[in-house]
Amino acid sequence: MGWFKYWLDSLADISERRVEEYGARYVAFGVFSTVNYLIPMYMWSEWHANDVSVYVVRIVAIVLSFILAVSDSWNDSFKKYRPLFWHFTVMFCLPFLVTFMLLFDGFTLYWIVNINIAVLFGIILLDFGSFTVVYSVGVLLGIFVSYLLGHMVDAELPKYLMYPYFYMMIFVLGILIIFARDLSKKYDIRMKAMRILAASITHEIRTPLSTISLILHGLDLDDMPEEKREKQIAKRDMALREVNCVFNIIDATLTKLAFNGNKYLDHEELSAEDCIRGAIEEYPFFQGDRSLVHIKVVKDFHFSASKNLFAHVIFNLIQNALYQIKAERKGQIFITIDRTKKRAFISVKDTAAGIKPEDINDIFKPFFTSKNEGTGVGLYFCKTALRSMDANIYCKSVYGKYAEFTIRFDQAW
């Protein structure tokens, strides 16, 4: 079973990447598809009274659609497979089902129209790459199952339908070529522009900051009276901390923009507790903010990752939590480390405003942000970085009460 889980996780990882860049209407499509296949059942009973295979195919489509419709309530351990289940459900309910029924009914005009509608639906729901794979697999699977059940014996396209059939197919393909947008390309363009802008701004900021830092380090305070010298040293050290704080913020921002999901970074064995306490120690807190963070270690564990990269993930979660706390003028941050027989996790919970229900499915998408000044790459970076460490991140929130981000490690000891 080890090889099966490996391939399943690999496919889930690919699906998740595609969904993050393009999006997925899990609940909307699930509800629509459930109703679409459930309500007209009485029509099917008259048309296909003697063929069980048609009922089985349609009932499976209903079950898959219903499970997708309630996928927001899935357990966290199953949610990592939701994008893969989404692609499978779309494949079964659209290209597979309409191909199967087209061959079963012998190329009737009704199913020729439906297969074109299914293609248009797929163009709306999926990015170009996913559309190509999902529909190729669905059509081939529909042909294969129809062949096994003997439904292709009399399947022949009537001559009077050839013209409208090919006309509709050309029309649909035209729409696909002209209007289908590969959002991953747009993402790459926007990310490249942000990296260039960030590098330019960084250069402009680092130069004067470096000069200020050198001046502060070079101040000669030895000739001052003792009492005055101690006050000036305290002021100098505070200024240096502020400069270092800005440097850390710049580094964290550049790390988010520069990381590309590389799984071949140098990994080392890390302690969850040491990582969290180290990240808290290094985070550039402003005055009084450190007291808002509370760490609870139920049971420490070890994992393999890039220490610097993981620290930046924690930095980002703390930064987001502090932003919400300051915006709402209330709240605390609770970081919990625990390991059970089934999973190892780190949770970062803030008791500020929580996340709006309509935003919860979009927060890990690139460039999605609810902040007026946000870039929308922070949580996307967290998810991408954690995936490179064989980990994942999930969010649970009650709007107005809290938002909790849980980092789960697939391999920990």
Summary of the structure (lengths in Angstrom):
residues: 413
radius of gyration: 27.6
end to end distance: 20.8
largest distance: 104.2
contacts: 1197
relative contact order: 0.08
helix: 64%
strand: 10%
